[in-house]
Amino acid sequence: MYLVKTIFAGLWDFILTYPLYALGILVLAVLLFRLALRALRYTYARVHQKNLIFMQVMLPRKDSKIDKEKETEKDFREKIAVMEQFYRNIHEIRELNLWNLWKSWLVNHDMVSFELVLKEKELYFYVVTYPYFRTLVEKQITSYYPDADITYVKPYELGKKGDSVKAFYLYEKRDYWFPVKTYKTIENDPLNDITNVFSKLDDADFASIQIVINSIGKGWNKRAEMEGALMFKGKKNTYGSGVTNFLGRIPIIGFLNSIIVGAILGPEDVKGSTNEPGAKGGDSFQRMLQAREEVAKHIGEKALSVGFEVGIRLVASSPTKEHTEDILNNLVIAFNLFNSPEMNYFQNRRIVPLDFLSTPALLHGYHLRLPKHGNKTSIMVPEELASMYHFPVSKYNYSPTIKWLPYTVIPAPTDLPKEGILLGHNVYRGEQREIHITRNDRTRHMYIIGKSGTGKSA
């Protein structure tokens, strides 16, 4: 105990005697820790890349007369809201147990990647994750989309060998508490604008949108809620912007930073006024333009939701460099649909200004399914994610490139025989059941339906 006290006393004397040196050492320690953490996450992703599970999700068209009679939703927003709830449930996978929670923070183990891929003029929907979450993610998909068919496939190639390939990444330009425009305020299903770009491509073209998400804790919610409240009061953010904003987020350094800012700008710029007895002013809310009030309202709504760290990558490939750039530019323009000048918008960037360096780095991060690998990420909520990526519904998503399931999956009867010749399996909502034909049934007439060459005679 005496030794511990002596060490702490010595550290405190050093801080008081050499405050700048102490501050520099602390900043260096924080930076080294963050670099080590990033290296650890990269190593984990590199080692486990070969184990990634690729799920190809397909849904039936549901455009028959019977299907239309069963429809109950009023508009496309109700369908997208289903996907929003799906993302809320996905957020909980990081908290399955204490070990998984720790592992998710340390190495981004709770990664799920949602990918739109166009190859040979057909648009596919993929979900990629680690084997540990395979069953859980599959059951979540089939719970919200009972008719979905999930097929486990091999990793796909990003274009053809020898073709020109180029990549960008997207991120929210403004501070994370400002949301982008979502399906709740957009007049048409956002997926139509995105898939419209894919419908104009040729057979030899390839294009992909990757949205990699990791669940994050609630620390960001408090800051976002505070910023929304400050906007209602007509005040600036607590930490300012730029360097002071960065320093204000670092433990201990943030405290020292607030002292310096308070000494230069005044204490009201650090904490603001309060309604406590003896205070000179109150934290009264101010009337403002309705548009500004709507922004503050949207910030508050985002602050009350669960959050994800999100990395977005766009990849295009074609036989010519010029056409590849056209495809990529059109994908970027499609995301302008979510831009809101008064709130937030997507900015496209390369890691470095040189394509021969930036594109390989972005493709490497794409293959590893890392949210951040040289690119900037955004903090987004389920409402924003569901607006960008949700599974299609034929009533509202009419792009000819979407790959639909040519049949509807229905559950097998509950009284199936458990003995006899095994004919195959019924897979419904992720559960597989054997289909047998008994000896007595084989002596009776049967009605077999199927296309030519599917094995009816055999």
C-alpha positions in Angstrom: 0.0 0.0 0.0 2.8 2.4 0.9 4.5 1.6 -2.5 1.3 2.4 -4.4 0.9 5.7 -2.5 4.5 6.6 -3.3 4.1 5.9 -7.0 0.9 8.0 -7.2 2.5 10.8 -5.3 5.5 10.7 -7.6 3.2 10.8 -10.7 1.3 13.7 -9.3 4.5 15.7 -8.5 5.7 15.0 -12.1 2.3 16.3 -13.5 2.5 19.5 -11.4 6.1 20.1 -12.2 6.0 19.2 -16.0 2.4 19.6 -17.1 3.2 19.9 -20.8 5.3 16.8 -20.7 2.6 14.9 -18.8 0.0 16.0 -21.3 2.2 14.9 -24.2 2.8 11.5 -22.7 -0.9 11.1 -22.1 -1.8 12.0 -25.7 0.9 9.7 -27.0 -0.4 6.8 -24.9 -4.0 7.4 -26.1 -2.8 7.4 -29.8 -0.7 4.3 -29.3 -3.6 2.5 -27.7 -5.9 3.4 -30.6 -3.3 2.2 -33.1 -2.9 -1.1 -31.3 -6.6 -1.6 -31.1 -7.0 -1.0 -34.8 -4.1 -3.4 -35.6 -5.7 -6.0 -33.4 -9.1 -5.6 -35.3 -7.4 -5.9 -38.6 -5.5 -9.0 -37.6 -8.7 -10.6 -36.4 -10.5 -9.8 -39.6 -7.6 -11.1 -41.7 -7.4 -14.4 -39.8 -11.1 -15.1 -39.9 -11.8 -13.9 -43.4 -12.0 -17.4 -44.7 -14.7 -18.3 -42.2 -17.1 -15.6 -43.2 -20.7 -16.8 -43.9 -22.3 -15.5 -47.1 -26.1 -15.6 -47.1 -27.9 -14.9 -50.4 -31.5 -13.7 -49.6 -34.2 -14.0 -52.1 -38.0 -13.3 -51.9 -40.9 -14.3 -54.1 -42.7 -11.7 -56.2 -46.1 -12.0 -54.5 -48.0 -10.4 -57.3 -50.8 -12.9 -57.8 -54.4 -12.1 -57.3 -54.4 -14.1 -54.0 -51.3 -12.2 -52.8 -52.9 -8.8 -53.5 -56.1 -9.8 -51.6 -53.9 -10.6 -48.5 -52.1 -7.2 -48.6 -52.8 -5.1 -45.5 -50.1 -2.4 -45.6 -51.0 1.1 -46.6 -47.7 2.1 -48.3 -44.0 1.2 -48.7 -43.1 2.8 -45.4 -44.8 0.0 -43.4 -42.6 -2.6 -45.3 -39.4 -0.6 -44.6 -40.4 -0.2 -41.0 -40.1 -4.0 -40.7 -36.5 -3.8 -41.7 -36.0 -1.0 -39.2 -37.1 -3.4 -36.4 -34.8 -6.1 -37.8 -31.8 -3.7 -37.4 -32.9 -3.0 -33.8 -32.8 -6.7 -33.0 -29.4 -7.1 -34.8 -28.0 -4.5 -32.4 -28.6 -6.9 -29.5 -26.3 -9.6 -30.8 -23.3 -7.9 -29.1 -24.9 -8.4 -25.7 -25.6 -12.1 -25.9 -23.1 -12.7 -23.1 -20.3 -10.9 -21.3 -17.5 -12.6 -23.4 -19.3 -11.7 -26.7 -19.7 -8.1 -25.5 -16.0 -7.8 -24.7 -15.0 -9.5 -27.9 -17.3 -7.3 -30.0 -15.7 -4.2 -28.5 -12.2 -5.5 -28.9 -12.2 -7.0 -32.4 -15.6 -6.0 -33.9 -16.8 -9.6 -33.6 -20.5 -8.5 -34.0 -19.9 -7.4 -37.6 -22.8 -7.8 -40.1 -22.4 -6.7 -43.7 -25.3 -5.9 -46.0 -24.5 -5.9 -49.7 -26.2 -5.1 -52.9 -24.5 -6.8 -55.8 -25.2 -6.6 -59.5 -23.6 -9.2 -61.7 -24.7 -10.3 -65.2 -27.6 -7.8 -65.0 -29.1 -9.5 -62.0 -29.3 -7.8 -58.5 -28.6 -10.0 -55.5 -29.0 -9.2 -51.8 -26.3 -10.6 -49.5 -25.8 -10.7 -45.8 -22.3 -11.6 -44.5 -21.3 -12.3 -40.9 -19.2 -14.6 -38.7 -20.2 -18.2 -38.1 -21.0 -17.4 -34.4 -24.0 -15.3 -35.5 -25.0 -17.4 -38.5 -28.1 -19.0 -37.0 -29.2 -15.9 -35.1 -29.0 -13.6 -38.1 -30.8 -16.2 -40.3 -33.6 -16.6 -37.8 -34.0 -12.8 -37.6 -34.4 -12.6 -41.3 -36.9 -15.4 -41.6 -38.8 -14.0 -38.6 -39.5 -10.7 -40.3 -39.5 -12.1 -43.9 -41.2 -15.6 -43.6 -41.1 -16.1 -47.4 -37.4 -15.4 -47.7 -35.2 -18.1 -49.1 -31.6 -18.0 -47.6 -28.9 -19.8 -49.5 -25.4 -20.2 -48.3 -23.0 -19.3 -51.1 -19.3 -18.9 -51.8 -17.8 -15.4 -51.8 -18.3 -13.5 -55.0 -15.7 -11.8 -57.1 -15.5 -8.0 -57.4 -15.7 -7.8 -61.1 -14.0 -9.9 -63.8 -10.3 -10.4 -64.0 -8.6 -7.8 -66.3 -11.5 -5.3 -66.1 -11.2 -1.8 -64.7 -12.2 -1.5 -61.0 -12.7 1.6 -59.0 -14.1 2.2 -55.4 -15.3 5.1 -53.2 -16.5 5.2 -49.7 -19.3 7.3 -48.2 -19.7 8.9 -44.8 -22.0 11.4 -43.2 -20.3 14.8 -43.6 -21.7 16.6 -40.6 -21.5 15.6 -36.9 -23.0 12.3 -36.2 -26.0 13.6 -34.3 -27.4 15.1 -37.5 -29.4 12.4 -39.3 -29.7 12.0 -43.1 -33.1 12.0 -44.7 -35.0 8.7 -44.3 -37.9 6.8 -45.8 -40.3 8.6 -43.4 -39.9 11.8 -45.3 -39.0 10.5 -48.8 -42.0 10.2 -51.2 -40.9 7.0 -52.9 -39.1 3.8 -51.8 -35.4 4.8 -51.7 -34.4 1.3 -53.0 -36.0 2.2 -56.4 -33.5 5.1 -56.9 -30.6 2.8 -56.1 -31.7 -0.1 -58.1 -32.5 2.2 -61.0 -28.7 2.7 -61.4 -28.2 -1.0 -61.6 -30.8 -1.5 -64.3 -28.8 0.6 -66.8 -25.7 -1.6 -66.6 -24.6 -4.1 -69.3 -23.9 -7.8 -69.0 -20.2 -7.3 -68.5 -20.6 -4.7 -65.8 -20.3 -5.2 -62.0 -21.4 -2.9 -59.2 -21.8 -3.3 -55.5 -22.9 -1.4 -52.4 -21.5 -2.6 -49.1 -22.8 -1.4 -45.7 -20.8 -2.9 -42.8 -22.2 -2.3 -39.4 -21.1 -2.9 -35.8 -23.2 -2.2 -32.7 -21.9 0.5 -30.4 -22.7 1.5 -26.8 -24.8 4.3 -25.5 -22.1 6.9 -25.0 -22.9 8.7 -28.3 -26.6 9.0 -27.3 -25.9 11.4 -24.4 -23.9 13.7 -26.6 -26.5 13.7 -29.4 -29.3 14.3 -26.9 -27.3 17.2 -25.4 -26.7 18.7 -28.8 -30.4 18.6 -29.6 -31.3 20.3 -26.4 -28.6 23.0 -27.0 -30.1 23.6 -30.4 -33.5 24.2 -28.9 -31.8 26.7 -26.5 -30.1 28.5 -29.4 -26.6 27.6 -28.2 -23.5 26.1 -29.8 -22.2 22.6 -29.0 -20.3 22.1 -25.7 -16.8 21.2 -27.1 -16.9 23.4 -30.2 -15.4 22.0 -33.3 -12.1 21.0 -34.8 -9.2 20.5 -32.4 -11.2 21.5 -29.3 -13.9 19.1 -30.2 -11.3 16.2 -30.5 -9.6 17.1 -27.3 -12.8 17.5 -25.4 -13.6 13.8 -26.0 -10.4 12.5 -24.5 -10.6 11.6 -20.8 -8.6 13.9 -18.4 -7.4 15.9 -21.5 -11.1 16.9 -22.0 -11.2 18.3 -18.5 -7.9 20.3 -19.0 -9.2 21.4 -22.4 -12.4 22.8 -20.7 -10.4 24.8 -18.2 -8.3 26.4 -21.0 -11.4 27.1 -23.1 -13.1 28.6 -20.0 -10.2 30.8 -19.3 -10.0 32.2 -22.8 -13.7 32.3 -23.8 -15.4 32.4 -20.5 -17.1 29.7 -18.4 -20.4 30.1 -20.2 -18.9 28.6 -23.3 -17.9 25.5 -21.4 -21.0 24.6 -19.5 -23.5 27.2 -20.4 -25.9 28.9 -17.9 -28.3 27.0 -15.6 -31.5 27.6 -13.7 -29.8 27.0 -10.3 -30.4 29.5 -7.5 -28.1 32.5 -7.9 -27.5 32.0 -11.7 -27.5 35.1 -13.8 -29.4 33.6 -16.7 -31.6 30.6 -17.3 -31.5 27.7 -19.8 -34.7 28.9 -21.5 -35.8 27.4 -24.8 -35.9 29.8 -27.7 -38.4 30.1 -30.5 -36.9 29.5 -33.9 -37.8 28.8 -37.5 -40.0 25.7 -37.9 -37.3 24.1 -40.1 -34.7 24.5 -37.3 -37.1 23.0 -34.8 -37.6 20.0 -37.1 -33.9 19.5 -37.2 -33.6 19.6 -33.4 -36.5 17.2 -33.2 -34.8 14.7 -35.6 -31.6 15.0 -33.6 -33.6 14.1 -30.5 -35.2 11.1 -32.2 -31.8 9.8 -33.4 -30.4 10.2 -29.9 -33.1 7.9 -28.5 -32.3 5.1 -30.9 -29.6 2.4 -30.8 -26.5 3.1 -32.8 -24.1 1.4 -35.2 -20.7 2.3 -36.5 -21.3 2.1 -40.3 -18.8 1.8 -43.2 -20.2 2.3 -46.7 -18.2 1.3 -49.8 -19.1 1.5 -53.5 -17.4 -0.6 -56.1 -17.8 -0.6 -59.8 -16.1 -2.7 -62.6 -16.4 -2.8 -66.4 -14.2 -3.4 -69.4 -13.3 0.3 -69.8 -12.1 2.9 -67.3 -14.5 5.5 -68.5 -17.6 3.3 -68.1 -16.4 2.2 -64.6 -16.2 5.9 -63.5 -19.7 6.5 -64.9 -21.2 3.6 -62.9 -19.5 4.8 -59.7 -20.6 8.4 -60.2 -24.2 7.2 -60.8 -24.1 5.2 -57.6 -22.9 8.3 -55.7 -25.7 10.4 -57.2 -28.3 7.8 -56.1 -27.3 8.5 -52.5 -28.1 12.2 -52.9 -31.7 11.1 -52.2 -30.7 10.9 -48.5 -29.1 14.3 -48.4 -30.7 17.0 -46.3 -29.0 20.4 -46.5 -30.3 21.5 -43.1 -29.3 18.1 -41.4 -26.7 15.8 -42.9 -25.6 14.4 -46.2 -23.3 11.7 -47.7 -19.8 12.7 -48.9 -17.9 10.4 -51.2 -14.1 10.1 -50.9 -11.1 8.0 -51.7 -8.6 7.1 -49.0 -5.9 9.0 -50.9 -6.3 11.1 -54.0 -4.5 8.5 -56.2 -6.8 5.6 -57.5 -4.0 3.1 -57.8 -3.4 3.4 -54.1 -7.0 4.1 -52.8 -8.9 1.4 -54.8 -6.8 -1.6 -53.6 -7.0 -0.4 -50.0 -10.8 0.0 -50.2 -11.2 -3.4 -51.9 -9.1 -5.0 -49.2 -11.3 -3.5 -46.5 -14.3 -4.7 -48.6 -13.0 -8.3 -48.5 -12.3 -8.2 -44.8 -15.7 -6.7 -44.0 -14.1 -4.1 -41.8 -16.2 -1.0 -41.1 -13.0 1.1 -41.0 -9.9 0.4 -43.0 -8.5 3.8 -44.1 -12.0 5.1 -44.6 -14.2 7.3 -42.4 -17.3 5.7 -40.7 -20.6 7.2 -39.5 -22.8 6.6 -36.5 -26.2 5.6 -37.9 -29.5 4.3 -36.4 -31.9 1.6 -37.7 -34.2 4.2 -39.4 -31.3 5.4 -41.6 -30.0 1.9 -42.3 -33.4 0.6 -43.3 -33.8 3.5 -45.7 -30.5 2.5 -47.5 -30.8 -1.3 -47.4 -34.0 -3.4 -47.1 -35.2 -6.5 -48.8 -37.4 -5.8 -51.8 -41.2 -6.1 -52.1 -42.5 -6.6 -55.6 -45.4 -4.2 -55.1 -43.1 -1.3 -54.5 -39.8 -2.4 -56.0 -40.2 -2.9 -59.7 -36.6 -2.8 -61.0 -36.2 -5.5 -63.7 -32.7 -6.4 -62.4 -33.9 -7.7 -59.0 -33.4 -11.4 -58.7 -36.7 -12.8 -57.4 -37.4 -16.2 -56.0 -39.4 -18.1 -58.7 -41.6 -19.8 -56.1 -43.1 -19.3 -52.6 -41.9 -21.3 -49.7 -44.6 -22.8 -47.5 -44.3 -24.9 -44.3 -44.6 -28.7 -44.5 -47.7 -30.3 -42.9 -47.4 -31.2 -39.2 -48.4 -34.8 -39.7 -45.7 -35.8 -42.1 -44.6 -39.5 -41.9 -41.2 -40.1 -40.2 -40.4 -43.3 -42.0 -40.2 -44.4 -45.6 -38.1 -43.2 -48.6 -36.5 -39.8 -48.1 -37.6 -37.5 -50.9 -36.0 -34.3 -49.8 -36.3 -31.5 -47.2 -38.7 -28.6 -46.5 -36.8 -25.5 -45.3 -39.1 -22.9 -43.8 -38.0 -20.0 -41.6 -34.5 -21.6 -41.2 -35.9 -25.0 -40.0 -35.3 -28.1 -42.1 -37.7 -31.0 -42.0 -37.4 -34.4 -43.9 -40.1 -35.3 -46.4 -40.7 -39.1 -46.6 -43.1 -41.3 -48.7 -44.3 -44.4 -47.0 -44.6 -47.9 -48.6 -48.4 -47.7 -48.7 -48.4 -44.3 -50.5 -46.1 -45.7 -53.2 -48.8 -48.2 -54.2 -51.3 -45.4 -55.0 -51.6 -43.0 -57.8 -49.5 -39.9 -57.5 -49.6 -36.4 -59.1 -46.1 -35.1 -59.7 -45.5 -31.5 -60.8 -42.3 -30.1 -62.0 -40.4 -28.6 -65.0 -38.8 -30.8 -67.7 -35.6 -32.3 -66.5 -36.2 -31.9 -62.8 -36.4 -35.6 -62.1 -40.1 -36.5 -62.2 -39.6 -39.8 -63.9 -36.7 -40.8 -61.7 
